[in-house]
Amino acid sequence: MYTGRILSIGMNSDGKPFAAYRVSSRSFPNRQCIKFDNRAAVVPKEGFEKDIYENTYITYNSLRIVRDTAIVSNGSHTDVIADKISLGINIKDAIAYSLLTMDYEKDDYHTPRIAGVVTSTNKKDEYACYVGIANDKKLLVEEVPYGEAVFISTYGSQVHDSVEFSAKTSQEAAKFIFDEGTFANYKKPVTSCATVFDGEWTIAVHNP
């Protein structure tokens, strides 16, 4: 089954907070994730840079770390959410504002924008997680129950689904969302990235 771009957030089977993202694509498969100090970006592979002139939505920061918060999404709204959070706006409002103002992608498929945020709370070792989607019919932002993990995709059920996320490190998480567990059921994987908090957020990418 082809379900488009996928993100997953929450707590893994080790009880650690994580955020992961996978590009699945039929039209623009020649892409990769590049890792930087506090972000990961989806970009065309060498020799396919011209693809950005065919579709401006195919390159973006897919993962950002802002202090104790991880933001993941399928488009440029990653940066908008990160900027709002850095200004002190609460997580739910930062996601809702960004999805409301940017709305779904204006391509042939009306591709939804999806986003997830994982952040620490005032309680020691506790994290709050929120997931959101904006499509051509609705905008939804919901808190993920503490201790659980969920995923959402652009062309899937349009609501988040529970998932058992067994990867324990950032590198394992990037590989897991690419083609392991539940995610092995979804076609056309291209590239992925992930972060797991283990004293600090670390970022990994998977480019087969």
Contacts in CASP RR format, 6 or more apart in sequence:
PFRMAT RR
TARGET T0000
AUTHOR 0000-0000-0000
METHOD contacts of the structure
MODEL  1
MYTGRILSIGMNSDGKPFAAYRVSSRSFPNRQCIKFDNRAAVVPKEGFEK
DIYENTYITYNSLRIVRDTAIVSNGSHTDVIADKISLGINIKDAIAYSLL
TMDYEKDDYHTPRIAGVVTSTNKKDEYACYVGIANDKKLLVEEVPYGEAV
FISTYGSQVHDSVEFSAKTSQEAAKFIFDEGTFANYKKPVTSCATVFDGE
WTIAVHNP
1 185 0 8 1.000
1 186 0 8 1.000
1 187 0 8 1.000
2 24 0 8 1.000
2 26 0 8 1.000
2 155 0 8 1.000
2 186 0 8 1.000
2 187 0 8 1.000
2 188 0 8 1.000
3 24 0 8 1.000
3 153 0 8 1.000
3 154 0 8 1.000
3 155 0 8 1.000
3 156 0 8 1.000
3 186 0 8 1.000
3 187 0 8 1.000
4 24 0 8 1.000
4 25 0 8 1.000
4 153 0 8 1.000
4 154 0 8 1.000
4 155 0 8 1.000
4 156 0 8 1.000
4 186 0 8 1.000
4 188 0 8 1.000
5 21 0 8 1.000
5 22 0 8 1.000
5 23 0 8 1.000
5 24 0 8 1.000
5 25 0 8 1.000
5 74 0 8 1.000
5 111 0 8 1.000
5 114 0 8 1.000
5 153 0 8 1.000
5 154 0 8 1.000
6 21 0 8 1.000
6 22 0 8 1.000
6 24 0 8 1.000
6 151 0 8 1.000
6 152 0 8 1.000
6 153 0 8 1.000
6 154 0 8 1.000
6 177 0 8 1.000
6 183 0 8 1.000
6 186 0 8 1.000
7 19 0 8 1.000
7 20 0 8 1.000
7 21 0 8 1.000
7 22 0 8 1.000
7 72 0 8 1.000
7 73 0 8 1.000
7 74 0 8 1.000
7 114 0 8 1.000
7 115 0 8 1.000
7 116 0 8 1.000
7 131 0 8 1.000
7 151 0 8 1.000
7 152 0 8 1.000
7 153 0 8 1.000
8 18 0 8 1.000
8 19 0 8 1.000
8 20 0 8 1.000
8 21 0 8 1.000
8 149 0 8 1.000
8 150 0 8 1.000
8 151 0 8 1.000
8 152 0 8 1.000
8 163 0 8 1.000
8 165 0 8 1.000
8 177 0 8 1.000
8 183 0 8 1.000
9 17 0 8 1.000
9 18 0 8 1.000
9 19 0 8 1.000
9 20 0 8 1.000
9 70 0 8 1.000
9 72 0 8 1.000
9 116 0 8 1.000
9 117 0 8 1.000
9 118 0 8 1.000
9 129 0 8 1.000
9 131 0 8 1.000
9 144 0 8 1.000
9 149 0 8 1.000
9 150 0 8 1.000
9 151 0 8 1.000
10 17 0 8 1.000
10 18 0 8 1.000
10 19 0 8 1.000
10 118 0 8 1.000
10 127 0 8 1.000
10 129 0 8 1.000
10 144 0 8 1.000
10 147 0 8 1.000
10 148 0 8 1.000
10 149 0 8 1.000
10 150 0 8 1.000
10 165 0 8 1.000
11 17 0 8 1.000
11 18 0 8 1.000
11 127 0 8 1.000
11 129 0 8 1.000
11 146 0 8 1.000
11 147 0 8 1.000
11 148 0 8 1.000
11 149 0 8 1.000
11 165 0 8 1.000
12 18 0 8 1.000
12 149 0 8 1.000
12 165 0 8 1.000
12 166 0 8 1.000
12 167 0 8 1.000
12 168 0 8 1.000
12 173 0 8 1.000
12 196 0 8 1.000
13 164 0 8 1.000
13 165 0 8 1.000
13 166 0 8 1.000
13 168 0 8 1.000
14 168 0 8 1.000
15 147 0 8 1.000
16 168 0 8 1.000
16 196 0 8 1.000
16 197 0 8 1.000
16 198 0 8 1.000
17 70 0 8 1.000
17 118 0 8 1.000
17 127 0 8 1.000
17 129 0 8 1.000
17 196 0 8 1.000
17 197 0 8 1.000
18 70 0 8 1.000
18 118 0 8 1.000
18 149 0 8 1.000
18 165 0 8 1.000
18 167 0 8 1.000
18 170 0 8 1.000
18 173 0 8 1.000
18 194 0 8 1.000
18 195 0 8 1.000
18 196 0 8 1.000
18 197 0 8 1.000
19 63 0 8 1.000
19 70 0 8 1.000
19 71 0 8 1.000
19 72 0 8 1.000
19 116 0 8 1.000
19 117 0 8 1.000
19 118 0 8 1.000
19 194 0 8 1.000
19 195 0 8 1.000
20 72 0 8 1.000
20 165 0 8 1.000
20 167 0 8 1.000
20 173 0 8 1.000
20 174 0 8 1.000
20 176 0 8 1.000
20 177 0 8 1.000
20 192 0 8 1.000
20 193 0 8 1.000
20 194 0 8 1.000
20 195 0 8 1.000
21 40 0 8 1.000
21 62 0 8 1.000
21 63 0 8 1.000
21 72 0 8 1.000
21 73 0 8 1.000
21 74 0 8 1.000
21 177 0 8 1.000
21 192 0 8 1.000
21 193 0 8 1.000
21 194 0 8 1.000
22 177 0 8 1.000
22 178 0 8 1.000
22 183 0 8 1.000
22 189 0 8 1.000
22 190 0 8 1.000
22 191 0 8 1.000
22 192 0 8 1.000
23 31 0 8 1.000
23 33 0 8 1.000
23 42 0 8 1.000
23 62 0 8 1.000
23 189 0 8 1.000
23 190 0 8 1.000
23 191 0 8 1.000
23 192 0 8 1.000
24 153 0 8 1.000
24 186 0 8 1.000
24 187 0 8 1.000
24 188 0 8 1.000
24 189 0 8 1.000
24 190 0 8 1.000
25 31 0 8 1.000
25 58 0 8 1.000
25 188 0 8 1.000
25 190 0 8 1.000
26 188 0 8 1.000
27 55 0 8 1.000
28 44 0 8 1.000
28 51 0 8 1.000
28 54 0 8 1.000
28 55 0 8 1.000
28 58 0 8 1.000
29 188 0 8 1.000
29 190 0 8 1.000
30 44 0 8 1.000
30 45 0 8 1.000
30 47 0 8 1.000
30 48 0 8 1.000
30 51 0 8 1.000
31 42 0 8 1.000
31 43 0 8 1.000
31 44 0 8 1.000
31 45 0 8 1.000
31 48 0 8 1.000
31 51 0 8 1.000
31 58 0 8 1.000
31 59 0 8 1.000
31 190 0 8 1.000
31 191 0 8 1.000
32 42 0 8 1.000
32 43 0 8 1.000
32 44 0 8 1.000
32 45 0 8 1.000
32 191 0 8 1.000
32 205 0 8 1.000
32 207 0 8 1.000
33 40 0 8 1.000
33 41 0 8 1.000
33 42 0 8 1.000
33 43 0 8 1.000
33 62 0 8 1.000
33 174 0 8 1.000
33 191 0 8 1.000
33 192 0 8 1.000
33 193 0 8 1.000
33 205 0 8 1.000
33 206 0 8 1.000
33 207 0 8 1.000
34 40 0 8 1.000
34 41 0 8 1.000
34 43 0 8 1.000
34 205 0 8 1.000
35 193 0 8 1.000
35 203 0 8 1.000
35 204 0 8 1.000
35 205 0 8 1.000
36 203 0 8 1.000
38 64 0 8 1.000
38 65 0 8 1.000
38 66 0 8 1.000
38 203 0 8 1.000
39 61 0 8 1.000
39 63 0 8 1.000
39 64 0 8 1.000
39 65 0 8 1.000
39 203 0 8 1.000
40 61 0 8 1.000
40 62 0 8 1.000
40 63 0 8 1.000
40 193 0 8 1.000
40 203 0 8 1.000
40 205 0 8 1.000
41 59 0 8 1.000
41 60 0 8 1.000
41 61 0 8 1.000
41 62 0 8 1.000
42 58 0 8 1.000
42 59 0 8 1.000
42 60 0 8 1.000
42 61 0 8 1.000
42 62 0 8 1.000
42 191 0 8 1.000
43 59 0 8 1.000
44 50 0 8 1.000
44 51 0 8 1.000
44 52 0 8 1.000
44 58 0 8 1.000
44 59 0 8 1.000
51 58 0 8 1.000
52 58 0 8 1.000
52 59 0 8 1.000
55 107 0 8 1.000
57 75 0 8 1.000
57 105 0 8 1.000
57 107 0 8 1.000
57 111 0 8 1.000
60 73 0 8 1.000
60 74 0 8 1.000
60 75 0 8 1.000
60 76 0 8 1.000
60 78 0 8 1.000
60 79 0 8 1.000
61 75 0 8 1.000
61 76 0 8 1.000
61 78 0 8 1.000
61 79 0 8 1.000
62 72 0 8 1.000
62 73 0 8 1.000
62 74 0 8 1.000
62 75 0 8 1.000
62 78 0 8 1.000
62 193 0 8 1.000
63 70 0 8 1.000
63 71 0 8 1.000
63 72 0 8 1.000
63 78 0 8 1.000
63 193 0 8 1.000
63 194 0 8 1.000
63 195 0 8 1.000
63 203 0 8 1.000
64 70 0 8 1.000
64 71 0 8 1.000
64 72 0 8 1.000
64 78 0 8 1.000
64 79 0 8 1.000
64 81 0 8 1.000
64 82 0 8 1.000
65 71 0 8 1.000
65 195 0 8 1.000
65 201 0 8 1.000
65 203 0 8 1.000
66 82 0 8 1.000
66 85 0 8 1.000
66 86 0 8 1.000
67 86 0 8 1.000
68 119 0 8 1.000
68 120 0 8 1.000
68 201 0 8 1.000
69 85 0 8 1.000
69 91 0 8 1.000
69 117 0 8 1.000
69 118 0 8 1.000
69 119 0 8 1.000
69 120 0 8 1.000
70 117 0 8 1.000
70 118 0 8 1.000
70 119 0 8 1.000
70 195 0 8 1.000
70 197 0 8 1.000
70 201 0 8 1.000
71 78 0 8 1.000
71 81 0 8 1.000
71 82 0 8 1.000
71 85 0 8 1.000
71 115 0 8 1.000
71 116 0 8 1.000
71 117 0 8 1.000
72 78 0 8 1.000
72 115 0 8 1.000
72 116 0 8 1.000
72 117 0 8 1.000
72 195 0 8 1.000
73 81 0 8 1.000
73 113 0 8 1.000
73 114 0 8 1.000
73 115 0 8 1.000
73 116 0 8 1.000
74 111 0 8 1.000
74 113 0 8 1.000
74 114 0 8 1.000
74 115 0 8 1.000
74 154 0 8 1.000
75 113 0 8 1.000
76 102 0 8 1.000
77 98 0 8 1.000
77 99 0 8 1.000
77 102 0 8 1.000
77 113 0 8 1.000
77 115 0 8 1.000
78 115 0 8 1.000
80 97 0 8 1.000
80 98 0 8 1.000
80 101 0 8 1.000
80 102 0 8 1.000
81 94 0 8 1.000
81 95 0 8 1.000
81 98 0 8 1.000
81 115 0 8 1.000
81 117 0 8 1.000
84 93 0 8 1.000
84 94 0 8 1.000
84 97 0 8 1.000
84 98 0 8 1.000
85 91 0 8 1.000
85 94 0 8 1.000
85 117 0 8 1.000
85 119 0 8 1.000
89 97 0 8 1.000
91 117 0 8 1.000
91 119 0 8 1.000
91 128 0 8 1.000
91 130 0 8 1.000
92 130 0 8 1.000
92 141 0 8 1.000
92 143 0 8 1.000
94 117 0 8 1.000
95 115 0 8 1.000
95 116 0 8 1.000
95 117 0 8 1.000
95 130 0 8 1.000
95 132 0 8 1.000
95 141 0 8 1.000
96 139 0 8 1.000
96 141 0 8 1.000
98 115 0 8 1.000
99 113 0 8 1.000
99 115 0 8 1.000
99 132 0 8 1.000
99 133 0 8 1.000
99 134 0 8 1.000
99 139 0 8 1.000
99 141 0 8 1.000
100 134 0 8 1.000
100 139 0 8 1.000
102 113 0 8 1.000
102 134 0 8 1.000
103 113 0 8 1.000
103 134 0 8 1.000
104 110 0 8 1.000
104 111 0 8 1.000
104 112 0 8 1.000
104 113 0 8 1.000
104 134 0 8 1.000
104 135 0 8 1.000
104 136 0 8 1.000
105 111 0 8 1.000
105 112 0 8 1.000
105 113 0 8 1.000
109 155 0 8 1.000
110 135 0 8 1.000
110 136 0 8 1.000
111 154 0 8 1.000
111 155 0 8 1.000
112 133 0 8 1.000
112 134 0 8 1.000
112 135 0 8 1.000
112 136 0 8 1.000
112 154 0 8 1.000
112 155 0 8 1.000
112 158 0 8 1.000
113 133 0 8 1.000
113 134 0 8 1.000
114 131 0 8 1.000
114 132 0 8 1.000
114 133 0 8 1.000
114 152 0 8 1.000
114 153 0 8 1.000
114 154 0 8 1.000
115 131 0 8 1.000
115 132 0 8 1.000
115 133 0 8 1.000
116 129 0 8 1.000
116 130 0 8 1.000
116 131 0 8 1.000
116 132 0 8 1.000
117 129 0 8 1.000
117 130 0 8 1.000
117 131 0 8 1.000
118 127 0 8 1.000
118 128 0 8 1.000
118 129 0 8 1.000
118 197 0 8 1.000
119 127 0 8 1.000
119 128 0 8 1.000
119 129 0 8 1.000
120 126 0 8 1.000
120 127 0 8 1.000
120 128 0 8 1.000
121 127 0 8 1.000
121 128 0 8 1.000
126 146 0 8 1.000
127 146 0 8 1.000
127 197 0 8 1.000
128 143 0 8 1.000
128 146 0 8 1.000
129 143 0 8 1.000
129 144 0 8 1.000
129 146 0 8 1.000
129 150 0 8 1.000
130 141 0 8 1.000
130 142 0 8 1.000
130 143 0 8 1.000
130 144 0 8 1.000
131 141 0 8 1.000
131 142 0 8 1.000
131 144 0 8 1.000
131 150 0 8 1.000
131 152 0 8 1.000
131 160 0 8 1.000
132 139 0 8 1.000
132 140 0 8 1.000
132 141 0 8 1.000
132 142 0 8 1.000
132 152 0 8 1.000
132 160 0 8 1.000
133 139 0 8 1.000
133 140 0 8 1.000
133 152 0 8 1.000
133 158 0 8 1.000
133 159 0 8 1.000
134 140 0 8 1.000
135 158 0 8 1.000
138 158 0 8 1.000
140 159 0 8 1.000
142 160 0 8 1.000
144 150 0 8 1.000
144 160 0 8 1.000
148 162 0 8 1.000
149 162 0 8 1.000
149 163 0 8 1.000
149 164 0 8 1.000
149 165 0 8 1.000
150 160 0 8 1.000
150 161 0 8 1.000
150 162 0 8 1.000
150 163 0 8 1.000
151 160 0 8 1.000
151 161 0 8 1.000
151 163 0 8 1.000
151 177 0 8 1.000
151 182 0 8 1.000
151 183 0 8 1.000
152 159 0 8 1.000
152 160 0 8 1.000
152 161 0 8 1.000
153 186 0 8 1.000
163 182 0 8 1.000
164 181 0 8 1.000
164 182 0 8 1.000
165 173 0 8 1.000
165 176 0 8 1.000
166 176 0 8 1.000
166 181 0 8 1.000
167 173 0 8 1.000
167 175 0 8 1.000
167 176 0 8 1.000
167 177 0 8 1.000
167 180 0 8 1.000
167 194 0 8 1.000
167 196 0 8 1.000
168 196 0 8 1.000
169 196 0 8 1.000
169 198 0 8 1.000
169 202 0 8 1.000
169 204 0 8 1.000
170 194 0 8 1.000
170 195 0 8 1.000
170 196 0 8 1.000
170 202 0 8 1.000
170 203 0 8 1.000
170 204 0 8 1.000
171 194 0 8 1.000
171 204 0 8 1.000
171 206 0 8 1.000
173 194 0 8 1.000
173 195 0 8 1.000
173 196 0 8 1.000
173 204 0 8 1.000
174 192 0 8 1.000
174 193 0 8 1.000
174 194 0 8 1.000
174 204 0 8 1.000
174 205 0 8 1.000
174 206 0 8 1.000
175 192 0 8 1.000
175 206 0 8 1.000
176 183 0 8 1.000
176 194 0 8 1.000
177 183 0 8 1.000
177 192 0 8 1.000
177 194 0 8 1.000
178 189 0 8 1.000
178 191 0 8 1.000
178 192 0 8 1.000
178 206 0 8 1.000
178 208 0 8 1.000
179 189 0 8 1.000
183 189 0 8 1.000
191 205 0 8 1.000
191 206 0 8 1.000
191 207 0 8 1.000
191 208 0 8 1.000
192 205 0 8 1.000
192 206 0 8 1.000
193 203 0 8 1.000
193 204 0 8 1.000
193 205 0 8 1.000
193 206 0 8 1.000
194 203 0 8 1.000
194 204 0 8 1.000
194 206 0 8 1.000
195 201 0 8 1.000
195 202 0 8 1.000
195 203 0 8 1.000
195 204 0 8 1.000
196 202 0 8 1.000
END
